[in-house]
């Protein structure tokens, strides 16, 4: 949690994907990563192929109704795919799942990801 503050530095770690918590907007994260990819390409004199992003649904959302979970998940996915890049995106929570979350609500999140249409 809170790793977005060091996202620019994390881009130089060699990771293929970086996880985001719910406090880092996807468009801001992609902008930071894109700028760092340009810097890496310049530094290494070869095209850096890209860093995927993972996250960033607020885990507290899973305490809401299944319909609200679905709506918020679809908004997150819409944000992720509206960026238009081809570097990859992994739908996930923006932090760990709380032990008190109803398993049916976790399933609602997964189902919402699976049913989303580009």
CNS distance restraints for C-alpha pairs under 8 A (distance, minus, plus):
assign (resid   1 and name CA) (resid  20 and name CA) 7.63 0.50 0.50
assign (resid   1 and name CA) (resid  21 and name CA) 5.54 0.50 0.50
assign (resid   1 and name CA) (resid  94 and name CA) 7.74 0.50 0.50
assign (resid   1 and name CA) (resid  95 and name CA) 6.45 0.50 0.50
assign (resid   2 and name CA) (resid  21 and name CA) 6.61 0.50 0.50
assign (resid   2 and name CA) (resid  23 and name CA) 7.31 0.50 0.50
assign (resid   3 and name CA) (resid   7 and name CA) 6.44 0.50 0.50
assign (resid   3 and name CA) (resid  20 and name CA) 7.00 0.50 0.50
assign (resid   3 and name CA) (resid  21 and name CA) 7.36 0.50 0.50
assign (resid   4 and name CA) (resid  20 and name CA) 6.58 0.50 0.50
assign (resid   4 and name CA) (resid  21 and name CA) 7.46 0.50 0.50
assign (resid   4 and name CA) (resid  23 and name CA) 7.89 0.50 0.50
assign (resid   4 and name CA) (resid  24 and name CA) 5.95 0.50 0.50
assign (resid   4 and name CA) (resid  29 and name CA) 7.45 0.50 0.50
assign (resid   6 and name CA) (resid  10 and name CA) 6.17 0.50 0.50
assign (resid   7 and name CA) (resid  11 and name CA) 6.31 0.50 0.50
assign (resid   7 and name CA) (resid  29 and name CA) 7.42 0.50 0.50
assign (resid   7 and name CA) (resid  32 and name CA) 7.17 0.50 0.50
assign (resid   7 and name CA) (resid  33 and name CA) 7.37 0.50 0.50
assign (resid   8 and name CA) (resid  12 and name CA) 7.45 0.50 0.50
assign (resid   8 and name CA) (resid  32 and name CA) 6.17 0.50 0.50
assign (resid   8 and name CA) (resid  33 and name CA) 6.59 0.50 0.50
assign (resid   8 and name CA) (resid  36 and name CA) 6.31 0.50 0.50
assign (resid   9 and name CA) (resid  13 and name CA) 7.29 0.50 0.50
assign (resid  10 and name CA) (resid  15 and name CA) 7.83 0.50 0.50
assign (resid  10 and name CA) (resid  18 and name CA) 7.67 0.50 0.50
assign (resid  11 and name CA) (resid  15 and name CA) 7.10 0.50 0.50
assign (resid  11 and name CA) (resid  18 and name CA) 7.92 0.50 0.50
assign (resid  11 and name CA) (resid  33 and name CA) 6.49 0.50 0.50
assign (resid  11 and name CA) (resid  36 and name CA) 6.40 0.50 0.50
assign (resid  11 and name CA) (resid  37 and name CA) 7.47 0.50 0.50
assign (resid  11 and name CA) (resid  51 and name CA) 7.52 0.50 0.50
assign (resid  12 and name CA) (resid  36 and name CA) 7.76 0.50 0.50
assign (resid  12 and name CA) (resid  40 and name CA) 7.46 0.50 0.50
assign (resid  15 and name CA) (resid  51 and name CA) 7.18 0.50 0.50
assign (resid  16 and name CA) (resid  50 and name CA) 7.31 0.50 0.50
assign (resid  16 and name CA) (resid  51 and name CA) 5.05 0.50 0.50
assign (resid  16 and name CA) (resid  52 and name CA) 6.21 0.50 0.50
assign (resid  17 and name CA) (resid  51 and name CA) 5.11 0.50 0.50
assign (resid  17 and name CA) (resid  52 and name CA) 4.31 0.50 0.50
assign (resid  17 and name CA) (resid  53 and name CA) 5.44 0.50 0.50
assign (resid  17 and name CA) (resid  54 and name CA) 6.82 0.50 0.50
assign (resid  18 and name CA) (resid  51 and name CA) 7.07 0.50 0.50
assign (resid  18 and name CA) (resid  52 and name CA) 6.37 0.50 0.50
assign (resid  18 and name CA) (resid  53 and name CA) 5.09 0.50 0.50
assign (resid  18 and name CA) (resid  54 and name CA) 5.94 0.50 0.50
assign (resid  19 and name CA) (resid  53 and name CA) 5.90 0.50 0.50
assign (resid  19 and name CA) (resid  54 and name CA) 4.44 0.50 0.50
assign (resid  19 and name CA) (resid  55 and name CA) 5.72 0.50 0.50
assign (resid  19 and name CA) (resid  56 and name CA) 7.69 0.50 0.50
assign (resid  19 and name CA) (resid  94 and name CA) 7.57 0.50 0.50
assign (resid  20 and name CA) (resid  24 and name CA) 6.44 0.50 0.50
assign (resid  20 and name CA) (resid  53 and name CA) 7.09 0.50 0.50
assign (resid  20 and name CA) (resid  54 and name CA) 5.91 0.50 0.50
assign (resid  20 and name CA) (resid  55 and name CA) 5.02 0.50 0.50
assign (resid  20 and name CA) (resid  56 and name CA) 5.40 0.50 0.50
assign (resid  20 and name CA) (resid  94 and name CA) 5.72 0.50 0.50
assign (resid  20 and name CA) (resid  95 and name CA) 7.92 0.50 0.50
assign (resid  21 and name CA) (resid  55 and name CA) 6.25 0.50 0.50
assign (resid  21 and name CA) (resid  56 and name CA) 5.04 0.50 0.50
assign (resid  21 and name CA) (resid  57 and name CA) 7.40 0.50 0.50
assign (resid  21 and name CA) (resid  58 and name CA) 7.33 0.50 0.50
assign (resid  21 and name CA) (resid  93 and name CA) 7.44 0.50 0.50
assign (resid  21 and name CA) (resid  94 and name CA) 3.71 0.50 0.50
assign (resid  21 and name CA) (resid  95 and name CA) 5.66 0.50 0.50
assign (resid  22 and name CA) (resid  55 and name CA) 7.30 0.50 0.50
assign (resid  22 and name CA) (resid  56 and name CA) 4.64 0.50 0.50
assign (resid  22 and name CA) (resid  57 and name CA) 5.48 0.50 0.50
assign (resid  22 and name CA) (resid  58 and name CA) 4.87 0.50 0.50
assign (resid  22 and name CA) (resid  59 and name CA) 7.97 0.50 0.50
assign (resid  22 and name CA) (resid  93 and name CA) 7.69 0.50 0.50
assign (resid  22 and name CA) (resid  94 and name CA) 4.70 0.50 0.50
assign (resid  22 and name CA) (resid  95 and name CA) 7.47 0.50 0.50
assign (resid  23 and name CA) (resid  56 and name CA) 7.93 0.50 0.50
assign (resid  24 and name CA) (resid  28 and name CA) 7.06 0.50 0.50
assign (resid  24 and name CA) (resid  29 and name CA) 6.60 0.50 0.50
assign (resid  24 and name CA) (resid  56 and name CA) 7.62 0.50 0.50
assign (resid  25 and name CA) (resid  29 and name CA) 6.28 0.50 0.50
assign (resid  26 and name CA) (resid  30 and name CA) 6.04 0.50 0.50
assign (resid  26 and name CA) (resid  56 and name CA) 7.72 0.50 0.50
assign (resid  26 and name CA) (resid  79 and name CA) 6.82 0.50 0.50
assign (resid  26 and name CA) (resid  80 and name CA) 6.31 0.50 0.50
assign (resid  27 and name CA) (resid  31 and name CA) 6.16 0.50 0.50
assign (resid  27 and name CA) (resid  79 and name CA) 7.40 0.50 0.50
assign (resid  27 and name CA) (resid  80 and name CA) 7.58 0.50 0.50
assign (resid  27 and name CA) (resid  83 and name CA) 6.77 0.50 0.50
assign (resid  28 and name CA) (resid  32 and name CA) 6.30 0.50 0.50
assign (resid  29 and name CA) (resid  33 and name CA) 6.14 0.50 0.50
assign (resid  30 and name CA) (resid  34 and name CA) 5.92 0.50 0.50
assign (resid  30 and name CA) (resid  53 and name CA) 7.74 0.50 0.50
assign (resid  30 and name CA) (resid  83 and name CA) 7.79 0.50 0.50
assign (resid  31 and name CA) (resid  35 and name CA) 6.28 0.50 0.50
assign (resid  32 and name CA) (resid  36 and name CA) 6.28 0.50 0.50
assign (resid  33 and name CA) (resid  37 and name CA) 6.04 0.50 0.50
assign (resid  33 and name CA) (resid  51 and name CA) 7.15 0.50 0.50
assign (resid  34 and name CA) (resid  38 and name CA) 6.39 0.50 0.50
assign (resid  34 and name CA) (resid  50 and name CA) 7.93 0.50 0.50
assign (resid  35 and name CA) (resid  39 and name CA) 6.44 0.50 0.50
assign (resid  36 and name CA) (resid  40 and name CA) 6.11 0.50 0.50
assign (resid  37 and name CA) (resid  41 and name CA) 6.11 0.50 0.50
assign (resid  37 and name CA) (resid  48 and name CA) 5.99 0.50 0.50
assign (resid  37 and name CA) (resid  49 and name CA) 7.97 0.50 0.50
assign (resid  37 and name CA) (resid  50 and name CA) 6.58 0.50 0.50
assign (resid  37 and name CA) (resid  51 and name CA) 7.94 0.50 0.50
assign (resid  38 and name CA) (resid  42 and name CA) 6.27 0.50 0.50
assign (resid  38 and name CA) (resid  48 and name CA) 7.50 0.50 0.50
assign (resid  39 and name CA) (resid  43 and name CA) 6.05 0.50 0.50
assign (resid  40 and name CA) (resid  44 and name CA) 5.98 0.50 0.50
assign (resid  40 and name CA) (resid  47 and name CA) 7.98 0.50 0.50
assign (resid  40 and name CA) (resid  48 and name CA) 6.39 0.50 0.50
assign (resid  41 and name CA) (resid  45 and name CA) 5.56 0.50 0.50
assign (resid  41 and name CA) (resid  46 and name CA) 5.18 0.50 0.50
assign (resid  41 and name CA) (resid  47 and name CA) 4.87 0.50 0.50
assign (resid  41 and name CA) (resid  48 and name CA) 5.13 0.50 0.50
assign (resid  42 and name CA) (resid  46 and name CA) 7.08 0.50 0.50
assign (resid  49 and name CA) (resid  87 and name CA) 7.52 0.50 0.50
assign (resid  50 and name CA) (resid  87 and name CA) 5.24 0.50 0.50
assign (resid  51 and name CA) (resid  87 and name CA) 5.88 0.50 0.50
assign (resid  51 and name CA) (resid  88 and name CA) 7.23 0.50 0.50
assign (resid  52 and name CA) (resid  87 and name CA) 5.21 0.50 0.50
assign (resid  52 and name CA) (resid  88 and name CA) 4.41 0.50 0.50
assign (resid  52 and name CA) (resid  89 and name CA) 5.35 0.50 0.50
assign (resid  52 and name CA) (resid  90 and name CA) 7.44 0.50 0.50
assign (resid  53 and name CA) (resid  88 and name CA) 6.52 0.50 0.50
assign (resid  53 and name CA) (resid  89 and name CA) 4.97 0.50 0.50
assign (resid  53 and name CA) (resid  90 and name CA) 6.26 0.50 0.50
assign (resid  54 and name CA) (resid  89 and name CA) 5.76 0.50 0.50
assign (resid  54 and name CA) (resid  90 and name CA) 4.49 0.50 0.50
assign (resid  54 and name CA) (resid  91 and name CA) 5.95 0.50 0.50
assign (resid  54 and name CA) (resid  92 and name CA) 6.20 0.50 0.50
assign (resid  55 and name CA) (resid  90 and name CA) 6.54 0.50 0.50
assign (resid  55 and name CA) (resid  91 and name CA) 5.49 0.50 0.50
assign (resid  55 and name CA) (resid  92 and name CA) 4.37 0.50 0.50
assign (resid  55 and name CA) (resid  93 and name CA) 5.17 0.50 0.50
assign (resid  55 and name CA) (resid  94 and name CA) 4.78 0.50 0.50
assign (resid  55 and name CA) (resid  95 and name CA) 7.87 0.50 0.50
assign (resid  56 and name CA) (resid  76 and name CA) 7.48 0.50 0.50
assign (resid  56 and name CA) (resid  91 and name CA) 7.31 0.50 0.50
assign (resid  56 and name CA) (resid  92 and name CA) 6.03 0.50 0.50
assign (resid  56 and name CA) (resid  93 and name CA) 5.14 0.50 0.50
assign (resid  56 and name CA) (resid  94 and name CA) 3.77 0.50 0.50
assign (resid  56 and name CA) (resid  95 and name CA) 7.57 0.50 0.50
assign (resid  57 and name CA) (resid  61 and name CA) 7.37 0.50 0.50
assign (resid  57 and name CA) (resid  72 and name CA) 7.67 0.50 0.50
assign (resid  57 and name CA) (resid  73 and name CA) 6.92 0.50 0.50
assign (resid  57 and name CA) (resid  76 and name CA) 6.76 0.50 0.50
assign (resid  57 and name CA) (resid  92 and name CA) 6.50 0.50 0.50
assign (resid  57 and name CA) (resid  93 and name CA) 4.52 0.50 0.50
assign (resid  57 and name CA) (resid  94 and name CA) 4.92 0.50 0.50
assign (resid  58 and name CA) (resid  93 and name CA) 6.14 0.50 0.50
assign (resid  58 and name CA) (resid  94 and name CA) 5.41 0.50 0.50
assign (resid  58 and name CA) (resid  95 and name CA) 7.26 0.50 0.50
assign (resid  59 and name CA) (resid  93 and name CA) 5.62 0.50 0.50
assign (resid  59 and name CA) (resid  94 and name CA) 6.29 0.50 0.50
assign (resid  59 and name CA) (resid  95 and name CA) 6.26 0.50 0.50
assign (resid  59 and name CA) (resid  96 and name CA) 6.90 0.50 0.50
assign (resid  59 and name CA) (resid  97 and name CA) 5.99 0.50 0.50
assign (resid  59 and name CA) (resid  98 and name CA) 7.37 0.50 0.50
assign (resid  60 and name CA) (resid  64 and name CA) 7.65 0.50 0.50
assign (resid  60 and name CA) (resid  98 and name CA) 7.98 0.50 0.50
assign (resid  61 and name CA) (resid  68 and name CA) 7.76 0.50 0.50
assign (resid  61 and name CA) (resid  69 and name CA) 6.07 0.50 0.50
assign (resid  61 and name CA) (resid  72 and name CA) 7.74 0.50 0.50
assign (resid  62 and name CA) (resid  66 and name CA) 7.83 0.50 0.50
assign (resid  62 and name CA) (resid  69 and name CA) 6.23 0.50 0.50
assign (resid  62 and name CA) (resid 101 and name CA) 6.40 0.50 0.50
assign (resid  62 and name CA) (resid 102 and name CA) 7.80 0.50 0.50
assign (resid  62 and name CA) (resid 105 and name CA) 5.66 0.50 0.50
assign (resid  62 and name CA) (resid 106 and name CA) 6.46 0.50 0.50
assign (resid  62 and name CA) (resid 109 and name CA) 7.57 0.50 0.50
assign (resid  63 and name CA) (resid 101 and name CA) 6.14 0.50 0.50
assign (resid  63 and name CA) (resid 102 and name CA) 7.48 0.50 0.50
assign (resid  63 and name CA) (resid 105 and name CA) 7.27 0.50 0.50
assign (resid  64 and name CA) (resid  68 and name CA) 6.14 0.50 0.50
assign (resid  64 and name CA) (resid  69 and name CA) 6.41 0.50 0.50
assign (resid  64 and name CA) (resid 105 and name CA) 7.96 0.50 0.50
assign (resid  65 and name CA) (resid  69 and name CA) 6.24 0.50 0.50
assign (resid  65 and name CA) (resid 105 and name CA) 7.48 0.50 0.50
assign (resid  66 and name CA) (resid  70 and name CA) 6.12 0.50 0.50
assign (resid  66 and name CA) (resid 105 and name CA) 5.84 0.50 0.50
assign (resid  66 and name CA) (resid 108 and name CA) 5.63 0.50 0.50
assign (resid  66 and name CA) (resid 109 and name CA) 7.77 0.50 0.50
assign (resid  67 and name CA) (resid  71 and name CA) 6.23 0.50 0.50
assign (resid  68 and name CA) (resid  72 and name CA) 6.10 0.50 0.50
assign (resid  69 and name CA) (resid  73 and name CA) 5.97 0.50 0.50
assign (resid  69 and name CA) (resid 105 and name CA) 7.55 0.50 0.50
assign (resid  69 and name CA) (resid 108 and name CA) 6.76 0.50 0.50
assign (resid  69 and name CA) (resid 109 and name CA) 6.09 0.50 0.50
assign (resid  69 and name CA) (resid 112 and name CA) 7.86 0.50 0.50
assign (resid  70 and name CA) (resid  74 and name CA) 6.12 0.50 0.50
assign (resid  70 and name CA) (resid 108 and name CA) 6.66 0.50 0.50
assign (resid  70 and name CA) (resid 109 and name CA) 6.29 0.50 0.50
assign (resid  70 and name CA) (resid 112 and name CA) 5.18 0.50 0.50
assign (resid  71 and name CA) (resid  75 and name CA) 6.24 0.50 0.50
assign (resid  72 and name CA) (resid  76 and name CA) 6.19 0.50 0.50
assign (resid  73 and name CA) (resid  77 and name CA) 6.22 0.50 0.50
assign (resid  73 and name CA) (resid 109 and name CA) 6.68 0.50 0.50
assign (resid  73 and name CA) (resid 112 and name CA) 6.38 0.50 0.50
assign (resid  73 and name CA) (resid 113 and name CA) 6.80 0.50 0.50
assign (resid  74 and name CA) (resid  78 and name CA) 5.95 0.50 0.50
assign (resid  74 and name CA) (resid 112 and name CA) 6.88 0.50 0.50
assign (resid  74 and name CA) (resid 113 and name CA) 7.26 0.50 0.50
assign (resid  74 and name CA) (resid 116 and name CA) 6.54 0.50 0.50
assign (resid  75 and name CA) (resid  79 and name CA) 6.15 0.50 0.50
assign (resid  76 and name CA) (resid  80 and name CA) 6.21 0.50 0.50
assign (resid  77 and name CA) (resid  81 and name CA) 6.09 0.50 0.50
assign (resid  77 and name CA) (resid  91 and name CA) 7.26 0.50 0.50
assign (resid  77 and name CA) (resid 113 and name CA) 7.75 0.50 0.50
assign (resid  77 and name CA) (resid 116 and name CA) 7.69 0.50 0.50
assign (resid  78 and name CA) (resid  82 and name CA) 5.85 0.50 0.50
assign (resid  78 and name CA) (resid 118 and name CA) 7.88 0.50 0.50
assign (resid  79 and name CA) (resid  83 and name CA) 6.83 0.50 0.50
assign (resid  80 and name CA) (resid  89 and name CA) 7.01 0.50 0.50
assign (resid  81 and name CA) (resid  85 and name CA) 7.64 0.50 0.50
assign (resid  81 and name CA) (resid 118 and name CA) 7.51 0.50 0.50
assign (resid  91 and name CA) (resid 113 and name CA) 7.13 0.50 0.50
assign (resid  93 and name CA) (resid  97 and name CA) 7.45 0.50 0.50
assign (resid  97 and name CA) (resid 101 and name CA) 7.25 0.50 0.50
assign (resid 101 and name CA) (resid 105 and name CA) 6.89 0.50 0.50
assign (resid 101 and name CA) (resid 106 and name CA) 7.22 0.50 0.50
assign (resid 102 and name CA) (resid 106 and name CA) 6.77 0.50 0.50
assign (resid 103 and name CA) (resid 107 and name CA) 6.24 0.50 0.50
assign (resid 104 and name CA) (resid 108 and name CA) 6.15 0.50 0.50
assign (resid 105 and name CA) (resid 109 and name CA) 6.45 0.50 0.50
assign (resid 106 and name CA) (resid 110 and name CA) 6.50 0.50 0.50
assign (resid 107 and name CA) (resid 111 and name CA) 5.96 0.50 0.50
assign (resid 108 and name CA) (resid 112 and name CA) 6.01 0.50 0.50
assign (resid 109 and name CA) (resid 113 and name CA) 6.39 0.50 0.50
assign (resid 110 and name CA) (resid 114 and name CA) 6.33 0.50 0.50
assign (resid 111 and name CA) (resid 115 and name CA) 6.10 0.50 0.50
assign (resid 112 and name CA) (resid 116 and name CA) 6.15 0.50 0.50
